Amino acid sequence: KITVRRMKEDGKNFEDIDMDVARRDVKVDTIDESLLGIRDKKIGYIHIKSFDDVTGEDFEDSYKKLKEAGMEGLVLDLRNNPGGSLDVCLDIADKFLDKGVIVTTEDKNGEVITEESDEEKDDIPMTVLVNENSASASEILSGALKDRDRAKIIGKKTFGKGIVQKLFPLEDGSGAKITISEYHTPSGAKINKVGVEPDIEVENSEEGLEISKDNLSKDDQFKKALQVLLDQMGE
């Protein structure tokens, strides 16, 4: 039960209203996909909005649906993605990479932990979109695909958040989140306070354009990623 206090119509006094609200899980969609017919080619578009626990399964569902519909190339959009679950990010990277390094972490003592992809990969032609709001896990994924020459990165330099943080509980029930190590891309490049440089830098001419499958016709960054993908496919 919650109580909402709101102003009355007189604009001076308030009234309290009691409400009964049902408690339930709220599922936030983190994947947006579309299939586009371009020059007799079927091009898939998947926007990963964040890397939440549900994102891995949602991505697989969207990817499978597009493949069954005849997808021949993919534009993977990581713009405005603030990051999230590293495990989900690694699973998606592993899908498109053969055996090799995805990312390494290094602590202040120089201890390095390496996350690797296995030998199997989906070799669909692809390009990746990033911008200044792509951070953390989205930088790990785009950095791995770039360094491993798996996909061209299009857009603007990413945010530059490449640190591992751990929550240490305190006796009073609070906690302290402390940085314990840094991420590096497969080439050894730092991400933190540096970001991932796109292979091709593109600015959207329409300021404040919402990143959405409904706005692709006005999206200069997407148009460039599509052009690069079609060139890669020999179109």
C-alpha positions as CSV (number, residue, x, y, z in Angstrom):
1,K,0.0,0.0,0.0
2,I,1.4,3.4,-0.9
3,T,0.2,6.9,-0.2
4,V,0.4,9.6,-2.9
5,R,0.3,13.2,-1.9
6,R,-0.8,15.6,-4.6
7,M,-1.8,19.2,-4.9
8,K,-5.5,20.0,-5.0
9,E,-7.0,22.0,-7.8
10,D,-6.8,25.2,-5.8
11,G,-3.0,25.0,-6.2
12,K,-2.4,25.6,-2.5
13,N,-3.4,22.6,-0.5
14,F,-2.5,18.9,-0.7
15,E,-4.5,15.7,-0.4
16,D,-3.3,12.1,0.4
17,I,-4.6,9.2,-1.7
18,D,-4.1,5.6,-0.6
19,M,-3.4,3.0,-3.3
20,D,-3.0,-0.8,-3.3
21,V,-0.2,-1.7,-5.8
22,A,0.5,-5.3,-6.9
23,R,4.1,-6.3,-6.5
24,R,5.6,-8.0,-9.6
25,D,8.7,-8.4,-11.6
26,V,9.2,-5.8,-14.3
27,K,10.9,-7.0,-17.4
28,V,12.8,-4.3,-19.3
29,D,13.4,-4.9,-23.0
30,T,17.1,-4.6,-23.7
31,I,17.1,-5.8,-27.3
32,D,15.5,-4.2,-30.3
33,E,15.7,-5.9,-33.7
34,S,14.6,-5.5,-37.3
35,L,15.2,-7.1,-40.7
36,L,15.8,-4.8,-43.6
37,G,15.6,-5.5,-47.3
38,I,18.5,-3.6,-49.0
39,R,19.6,-4.2,-52.6
40,D,18.2,-7.7,-52.6
41,K,20.0,-8.4,-49.4
42,K,18.4,-9.2,-46.0
43,I,20.2,-7.1,-43.4
44,G,19.6,-7.6,-39.7
45,Y,19.7,-4.8,-37.2
46,I,20.1,-5.6,-33.4
47,H,20.3,-2.8,-30.8
48,I,21.6,-4.0,-27.5
49,K,20.5,-1.3,-25.1
50,S,22.3,-2.8,-22.0
51,F,23.8,-6.0,-20.8
52,D,21.3,-7.2,-18.2
53,D,20.8,-10.8,-17.0
54,V,18.0,-11.3,-19.5
55,T,20.0,-9.8,-22.4
56,G,21.8,-13.0,-23.4
57,E,18.6,-15.0,-23.8
58,D,16.8,-12.1,-25.5
59,F,19.7,-11.6,-27.9
60,E,19.7,-15.3,-28.9
61,D,16.0,-15.2,-29.5
62,S,16.3,-12.1,-31.7
63,Y,19.3,-13.5,-33.6
64,K,17.6,-16.8,-34.2
65,K,14.5,-15.1,-35.5
66,L,16.5,-13.0,-37.9
67,K,18.5,-15.9,-39.1
68,E,15.4,-18.0,-39.8
69,A,14.0,-15.0,-41.7
70,G,17.1,-15.1,-44.0
71,M,19.4,-12.6,-42.5
72,E,22.7,-12.3,-44.5
73,G,24.5,-9.5,-42.7
74,L,24.2,-7.8,-39.3
75,V,24.5,-4.3,-38.0
76,L,25.1,-4.6,-34.2
77,D,24.2,-1.3,-32.4
78,L,25.9,-0.7,-29.1
79,R,25.2,3.1,-29.0
80,N,23.9,4.5,-25.7
81,N,24.7,1.2,-24.0
82,P,26.0,1.8,-20.5
83,G,27.2,-1.7,-20.0
84,G,26.2,-4.3,-17.4
85,S,26.8,-8.0,-17.0
86,L,30.3,-9.1,-18.1
87,D,29.2,-12.7,-18.5
88,V,26.5,-11.7,-21.0
89,C,29.0,-9.6,-22.9
90,L,31.5,-12.5,-23.1
91,D,28.8,-14.9,-24.3
92,I,27.8,-12.6,-27.2
93,A,31.5,-11.9,-28.1
94,D,32.2,-15.7,-28.1
95,K,29.3,-16.2,-30.6
96,F,31.2,-14.2,-33.2
97,L,34.8,-14.9,-32.4
98,D,36.9,-18.0,-32.9
99,K,39.5,-19.1,-30.4
100,G,41.4,-16.2,-28.8
101,V,41.4,-13.4,-26.3
102,I,38.2,-11.4,-25.7
103,V,39.4,-9.2,-22.8
104,T,42.0,-9.2,-20.0
105,T,41.9,-7.7,-16.5
106,E,45.0,-6.5,-14.7
107,D,45.2,-5.5,-11.0
108,K,47.6,-3.1,-9.3
109,N,50.0,-6.1,-8.7
110,G,50.2,-6.9,-12.3
111,E,48.1,-10.1,-12.0
112,V,46.3,-10.7,-15.3
113,I,43.1,-12.7,-15.9
114,T,42.2,-13.6,-19.5
115,E,38.8,-14.3,-20.9
116,E,38.8,-16.2,-24.1
117,S,36.4,-17.3,-26.9
118,D,36.3,-20.9,-28.1
119,E,36.9,-22.2,-31.6
120,E,33.3,-22.1,-32.9
121,K,32.0,-18.9,-34.3
122,D,29.2,-17.5,-36.4
123,D,30.9,-15.8,-39.4
124,I,28.1,-13.6,-40.6
125,P,29.3,-10.3,-42.1
126,M,28.8,-7.6,-39.5
127,T,29.5,-4.0,-38.6
128,V,29.2,-2.4,-35.1
129,L,27.9,1.0,-34.1
130,V,29.2,2.9,-31.0
131,N,29.0,6.4,-29.7
132,E,30.2,8.5,-26.7
133,N,27.6,6.9,-24.5
134,S,28.8,3.3,-25.2
135,A,30.5,2.2,-21.9
136,S,31.9,-0.7,-20.0
137,A,30.7,-4.0,-21.4
138,S,29.8,-2.4,-24.7
139,E,33.4,-1.2,-25.0
140,I,34.7,-4.7,-24.2
141,L,32.6,-6.2,-26.9
142,S,33.4,-3.5,-29.6
143,G,37.0,-3.5,-28.6
144,A,37.3,-7.3,-29.0
145,L,35.5,-7.3,-32.4
146,K,37.8,-4.5,-33.5
147,D,41.1,-5.9,-32.3
148,R,40.3,-9.4,-33.7
149,D,39.4,-7.9,-37.1
150,R,36.0,-9.4,-36.9
151,A,34.0,-6.2,-37.6
152,K,34.4,-2.6,-38.5
153,I,33.5,-0.2,-35.7
154,I,31.4,2.9,-36.9
155,G,30.4,6.0,-35.0
156,K,32.1,8.1,-32.3
157,K,34.8,7.2,-29.7
158,T,33.3,5.4,-26.7
159,F,32.9,6.6,-23.1
160,G,36.0,5.1,-21.6
161,K,34.9,3.1,-18.5
162,G,37.1,0.1,-18.3
163,I,37.4,-0.8,-14.7
164,V,36.4,-3.7,-12.5
165,Q,34.7,-2.8,-9.3
166,K,33.8,-5.0,-6.3
167,L,31.3,-4.3,-3.5
168,F,32.8,-4.9,0.0
169,P,30.0,-5.2,2.7
170,L,30.5,-3.2,5.9
171,E,29.3,-4.2,9.4
172,D,26.5,-1.6,9.5
173,G,24.9,-3.1,6.4
174,S,26.3,-0.5,4.0
175,G,29.1,-1.2,1.5
176,A,32.0,0.3,-0.3
177,K,32.5,-0.2,-4.1
178,I,36.2,-0.3,-4.8
179,T,38.0,-0.5,-8.1
180,I,40.2,-3.6,-8.1
181,S,41.5,-3.9,-11.7
182,E,41.3,-2.5,-15.3
183,Y,40.1,-4.0,-18.6
184,H,42.3,-4.3,-21.6
185,T,41.3,-5.2,-25.2
186,P,42.9,-8.2,-26.9
187,S,45.7,-5.9,-28.3
188,G,46.5,-4.8,-24.7
189,A,45.0,-1.4,-25.2
190,K,43.4,0.4,-22.1
191,I,39.8,1.2,-22.2
192,N,39.5,3.3,-19.0
193,K,39.6,7.1,-19.6
194,V,40.6,6.2,-23.2
195,G,37.7,4.6,-24.9
196,V,37.5,2.6,-28.1
197,E,38.3,4.5,-31.3
198,P,36.0,3.7,-34.2
199,D,37.5,2.5,-37.5
200,I,35.3,5.1,-39.2
201,E,34.2,8.2,-37.3
202,V,30.7,9.5,-38.2
203,E,28.6,12.2,-36.6
204,N,24.9,12.2,-36.9
205,S,23.8,15.4,-38.6
206,E,20.5,15.5,-36.7
207,E,21.3,16.5,-33.1
208,G,19.5,14.6,-30.4
209,L,18.3,11.8,-32.8
210,E,16.8,9.0,-30.8
211,I,18.6,5.7,-31.4
212,S,15.8,3.5,-32.7
213,K,14.9,1.1,-35.5
214,D,12.2,3.6,-36.4
215,N,14.7,6.3,-37.1
216,L,17.2,4.4,-39.3
217,S,16.3,6.4,-42.4
218,K,17.6,9.6,-40.6
219,D,20.5,8.0,-38.9
220,D,23.8,8.9,-40.6
221,Q,25.9,6.5,-38.4
222,F,23.6,3.6,-39.3
223,K,23.7,4.5,-43.0
224,K,27.5,4.4,-42.9
225,A,27.6,1.1,-41.1
226,L,25.1,-0.3,-43.6
227,Q,27.3,0.9,-46.5
228,V,30.4,-0.6,-45.1
229,L,28.6,-3.9,-44.5
230,L,27.2,-4.0,-48.0
231,D,30.7,-3.3,-49.4
232,Q,32.1,-6.1,-47.3
233,M,29.4,-8.4,-48.8
234,G,30.4,-7.4,-52.3
235,E,27.3,-5.3,-53.0
